[in-house]
Amino acid sequence: MIDPGTLATTIRSQISSSVDEHIRAYVENIIQELSLDAAWIGKIEQQINDTISRKFSQKLNLVDVDSLIAQSMDAAIDRYHARQPKNNLV
């Protein structure tokens, strides 16, 4: 005679295995179908572009652009003065 506990465990295992297999096949099928759908690809591309744009803007807001411009201008002026001939007034 088959032990009821073993039978239940075996049935649960078979059901779980079957469900896992069918879900995996279903997901693979959906991914395959979506990867060929131009509208879906466009939606994903737009979402990626929006995310990158938002993150770029957030990072740019952290940069003190005025300070960077001032430093660059100061460095350019210093280089300009360094190239000018010295007036040797005695």
Distance bins in CASP14 RR format, pairs under 12 A and 6 or more apart:
PFRMAT RR
TARGET T0000
AUTHOR 0000-0000-0000
RMODE 2
METHOD distances of the structure
MODEL  1
1 7 0 0 0 0 0 1 0 0 0 0 0
2 8 0 0 0 0 0 1 0 0 0 0 0
2 9 0 0 0 0 0 1 0 0 0 0 0
2 10 0 0 0 0 1 0 0 0 0 0 0
2 11 0 0 0 0 0 1 0 0 0 0 0
3 9 0 0 0 0 1 0 0 0 0 0 0
3 10 0 0 0 0 1 0 0 0 0 0 0
4 10 0 0 0 0 0 1 0 0 0 0 0
4 11 0 0 0 0 0 1 0 0 0 0 0
5 11 0 0 0 0 1 0 0 0 0 0 0
5 12 0 0 0 0 1 0 0 0 0 0 0
5 13 0 0 0 0 0 1 0 0 0 0 0
6 12 0 0 0 0 0 1 0 0 0 0 0
6 13 0 0 0 0 0 1 0 0 0 0 0
7 13 0 0 0 0 0 1 0 0 0 0 0
7 14 0 0 0 0 0 1 0 0 0 0 0
8 14 0 0 0 0 0 1 0 0 0 0 0
8 15 0 0 0 0 0 1 0 0 0 0 0
9 15 0 0 0 0 0 1 0 0 0 0 0
9 16 0 0 0 0 0 1 0 0 0 0 0
10 16 0 0 0 0 0 1 0 0 0 0 0
10 17 0 0 0 0 0 1 0 0 0 0 0
11 17 0 0 0 0 0 1 0 0 0 0 0
11 18 0 0 0 0 0 1 0 0 0 0 0
12 18 0 0 0 0 0 1 0 0 0 0 0
12 19 0 0 0 0 0 1 0 0 0 0 0
13 19 0 0 0 0 0 1 0 0 0 0 0
13 20 0 0 0 0 0 1 0 0 0 0 0
14 20 0 0 0 0 0 1 0 0 0 0 0
14 21 0 0 0 0 0 1 0 0 0 0 0
15 21 0 0 0 0 0 1 0 0 0 0 0
15 22 0 0 0 0 0 1 0 0 0 0 0
16 22 0 0 0 0 0 1 0 0 0 0 0
16 23 0 0 0 0 0 1 0 0 0 0 0
17 23 0 0 0 0 0 1 0 0 0 0 0
17 24 0 0 0 0 0 1 0 0 0 0 0
18 24 0 0 0 0 0 1 0 0 0 0 0
18 25 0 0 0 0 0 1 0 0 0 0 0
19 25 0 0 0 0 0 1 0 0 0 0 0
19 26 0 0 0 0 0 1 0 0 0 0 0
20 26 0 0 0 0 0 1 0 0 0 0 0
20 27 0 0 0 0 0 1 0 0 0 0 0
21 27 0 0 0 0 0 1 0 0 0 0 0
21 28 0 0 0 0 0 1 0 0 0 0 0
22 28 0 0 0 0 0 1 0 0 0 0 0
22 29 0 0 0 0 0 1 0 0 0 0 0
23 29 0 0 0 0 0 1 0 0 0 0 0
23 30 0 0 0 0 0 1 0 0 0 0 0
24 30 0 0 0 0 0 1 0 0 0 0 0
24 31 0 0 0 0 0 1 0 0 0 0 0
25 31 0 0 0 0 0 1 0 0 0 0 0
25 32 0 0 0 0 0 1 0 0 0 0 0
26 32 0 0 0 0 0 1 0 0 0 0 0
26 33 0 0 0 0 0 1 0 0 0 0 0
27 33 0 0 0 0 0 1 0 0 0 0 0
27 34 0 0 0 0 0 1 0 0 0 0 0
28 34 0 0 0 0 0 1 0 0 0 0 0
28 35 0 0 0 0 0 1 0 0 0 0 0
29 35 0 0 0 0 0 1 0 0 0 0 0
29 36 0 0 0 0 0 1 0 0 0 0 0
30 36 0 0 0 0 0 1 0 0 0 0 0
30 37 0 0 0 0 0 1 0 0 0 0 0
30 40 0 0 0 0 0 1 0 0 0 0 0
31 37 0 0 0 0 0 1 0 0 0 0 0
31 40 0 0 0 0 0 1 0 0 0 0 0
31 44 0 0 0 0 0 1 0 0 0 0 0
32 40 0 0 0 0 0 1 0 0 0 0 0
33 39 0 0 0 0 0 1 0 0 0 0 0
33 40 0 0 0 0 1 0 0 0 0 0 0
33 41 0 0 0 0 0 1 0 0 0 0 0
34 40 1 0 1 0 0 0 0 0 0 0 0
34 41 1 0 0 1 0 0 0 0 0 0 0
34 42 0 0 0 0 0 1 0 0 0 0 0
34 43 0 0 0 0 1 0 0 0 0 0 0
34 44 0 0 0 0 1 0 0 0 0 0 0
35 41 1 0 0 1 0 0 0 0 0 0 0
35 42 0 0 0 0 0 1 0 0 0 0 0
35 44 0 0 0 0 1 0 0 0 0 0 0
37 43 0 0 0 0 1 0 0 0 0 0 0
37 44 0 0 0 0 1 0 0 0 0 0 0
38 44 0 0 0 0 0 1 0 0 0 0 0
38 45 0 0 0 0 0 1 0 0 0 0 0
39 45 0 0 0 0 0 1 0 0 0 0 0
39 46 0 0 0 0 0 1 0 0 0 0 0
40 46 0 0 0 0 0 1 0 0 0 0 0
40 47 0 0 0 0 0 1 0 0 0 0 0
41 47 0 0 0 0 0 1 0 0 0 0 0
41 48 0 0 0 0 0 1 0 0 0 0 0
42 48 0 0 0 0 1 0 0 0 0 0 0
42 49 0 0 0 0 1 0 0 0 0 0 0
42 50 0 0 0 0 0 1 0 0 0 0 0
43 49 0 0 0 0 0 1 0 0 0 0 0
43 50 0 0 0 0 0 1 0 0 0 0 0
44 50 0 0 0 0 0 1 0 0 0 0 0
44 51 0 0 0 0 0 1 0 0 0 0 0
45 51 0 0 0 0 0 1 0 0 0 0 0
45 52 0 0 0 0 0 1 0 0 0 0 0
46 52 0 0 0 0 0 1 0 0 0 0 0
46 53 0 0 0 0 0 1 0 0 0 0 0
47 53 0 0 0 0 0 1 0 0 0 0 0
47 54 0 0 0 0 0 1 0 0 0 0 0
48 54 0 0 0 0 0 1 0 0 0 0 0
48 55 0 0 0 0 0 1 0 0 0 0 0
49 55 0 0 0 0 0 1 0 0 0 0 0
49 56 0 0 0 0 0 1 0 0 0 0 0
50 56 0 0 0 0 0 1 0 0 0 0 0
50 57 0 0 0 0 0 1 0 0 0 0 0
51 57 0 0 0 0 0 1 0 0 0 0 0
51 58 0 0 0 0 0 1 0 0 0 0 0
52 58 0 0 0 0 0 1 0 0 0 0 0
52 59 0 0 0 0 0 1 0 0 0 0 0
53 59 0 0 0 0 0 1 0 0 0 0 0
53 60 0 0 0 0 0 1 0 0 0 0 0
54 60 0 0 0 0 0 1 0 0 0 0 0
54 61 0 0 0 0 0 1 0 0 0 0 0
55 61 0 0 0 0 0 1 0 0 0 0 0
55 62 0 0 0 0 0 1 0 0 0 0 0
56 62 0 0 0 0 0 1 0 0 0 0 0
56 63 0 0 0 0 0 1 0 0 0 0 0
57 63 0 0 0 0 0 1 0 0 0 0 0
60 68 0 0 0 0 0 1 0 0 0 0 0
62 68 0 0 0 0 0 1 0 0 0 0 0
63 69 0 0 0 0 0 1 0 0 0 0 0
64 70 0 0 0 0 1 0 0 0 0 0 0
64 71 0 0 0 0 1 0 0 0 0 0 0
65 71 0 0 0 0 0 1 0 0 0 0 0
65 72 0 0 0 0 0 1 0 0 0 0 0
66 72 0 0 0 0 0 1 0 0 0 0 0
66 73 0 0 0 0 0 1 0 0 0 0 0
67 73 0 0 0 0 0 1 0 0 0 0 0
67 74 0 0 0 0 0 1 0 0 0 0 0
68 74 0 0 0 0 0 1 0 0 0 0 0
68 75 0 0 0 0 0 1 0 0 0 0 0
69 75 0 0 0 0 0 1 0 0 0 0 0
69 76 0 0 0 0 0 1 0 0 0 0 0
70 76 0 0 0 0 0 1 0 0 0 0 0
70 77 0 0 0 0 0 1 0 0 0 0 0
71 77 0 0 0 0 0 1 0 0 0 0 0
71 78 0 0 0 0 0 1 0 0 0 0 0
72 78 0 0 0 0 0 1 0 0 0 0 0
72 79 0 0 0 0 0 1 0 0 0 0 0
73 79 0 0 0 0 0 1 0 0 0 0 0
73 80 0 0 0 0 0 1 0 0 0 0 0
74 80 0 0 0 0 0 1 0 0 0 0 0
74 81 0 0 0 0 0 1 0 0 0 0 0
75 81 0 0 0 0 0 1 0 0 0 0 0
75 82 0 0 0 0 0 1 0 0 0 0 0
76 82 0 0 0 0 0 1 0 0 0 0 0
76 83 0 0 0 0 0 1 0 0 0 0 0
77 83 0 0 0 0 0 1 0 0 0 0 0
77 84 0 0 0 0 0 1 0 0 0 0 0
78 84 0 0 0 0 0 1 0 0 0 0 0
END
